[in-house]
Each structure stands twice: as C-alpha cells, then as structure tokens.
C-alpha cells in the first residue's frame, strides 16, 4: 500500500494526490469494467439501480453524473429519462465510455471540485464510488450544492465498512488480501488495486460524512445501507 492509499481530507492543496489518482485511473481503463463485475460479484449494478429508483423519477430532469468513469451509472440514468451530463477527470475513462456507448449527452473532462457550471443548473447530481477519490471533499460538497437547483438532490453511492463485527472482519480480509490480489492479477496493476482497497478501508465513517454534508449546507440527508452495509446510498437535499 503506497502513501496515497489512506484517505485524508485536503481542502487547500490536493493537486498532488489528484494527479496520482487521475494517472492511476487512466492506467486501469482496459480492465476497469470487467474487474468491477468480478470484484463485486455483479451486485454493484443492483446498487446503481437502487440509486436511480431513489431519485423518484428523472424524465426531462437535468442530471449531472460526477466521477462517471466509463458510464456504468450514466447509462442507467439515461434509460430513466434524464437529460444527462457526465463528468470525470480521467479523459481515458470518458473515451472508453463513449466507445462502449455507455456515455450519452454532454461529456466533460473536469475536476469535481471545480464544476464548470452556473449556479442552480441541475435537478440531480449523482456520484457512484467516486467521493472517496476526492481529497477536497468539503470543496466538492459546496460545489455540488452551488450547481443544484433549489429542491434538487445529490445522491452518493459509496462502499462503506459494515457495522456488524463478523461481516466487517470478512470484509476487511477481502479488502486487504483478495481485492488487491485479483485486481492486480487481472489488470497487471496491483498498486492501483492496493490504493482502491486502502481508500475504502480508510474513507470517512458514515456519520462523519453525513455531518460534513450538512455542514456544506444541505438541508436533509437520508441513507440506505446495502448488502449488509458494505455499500451506502446517501440522498442529500437542497
């Protein structure tokens, strides 16, 4: 595990870590989607579908999918009728998503902490498995609030540490041993999957993240645990 693997908040000068993370994601593009399915047993798609359902309906609503990667969530949002904008700071991820036909609408390569949109632009913002890769998390949350319309929602899907001690023990074993091994074996990028495992095991606890979301100015935060608590969906209202 390298020095970038542990999640640390840096709202002032996160540029060095962001360069590392961007380079890391650029490097794993060829096997990224396959490994998402293998490492989650395919259940990640069900979590994304649950997120889409929690919007309450997207037809003709303007949606920004943040840290969209190759567009796994974006394509489900589009199927639900959303007017889609997709953003990721890895150009290679966006390119692969376009080639696969998973990204539609407007695709933007940009930093999620510096959103290139006017105030009150979107009805919904979504981010799946991306917030733990954002070191300036408070800046990101403030930017998200800014570009949301009044009454809009930010929906966050992220991997979390289970509450149950037995499940947590097995999950930690998976993160520290199995995920880096399989990810490294299939991608040839063991360091990258060591980073991803570390970012999951050290990301903000659920209650800490909820408090920071509220501190950013969101009026309400609800959450839904998924699959014994290994993932959580947060619904944050403006």
ABEGO torsion letter per residue (X at the ends): XBAAABBBBBAABAAAAAAAAAAAAAAAAAAAAAAAAAAAGGAAAAAAAAAAAAAGEABGBBBBBBGAEAGAAAAAAAAAGBBBBBBBABAAAAAAAAAAGABBEBBBBBBAABBBBBBGABABBBBBGAAAABABAAAAAAAAAAABBBGBBBBBBBBBBBABAAAAAAAAAAAAAAAAAAAAAAAGBAAAAAAAAAAAAABBBAAAAAAAAAAAGBABBBBBBBGGGABBBBBBBX
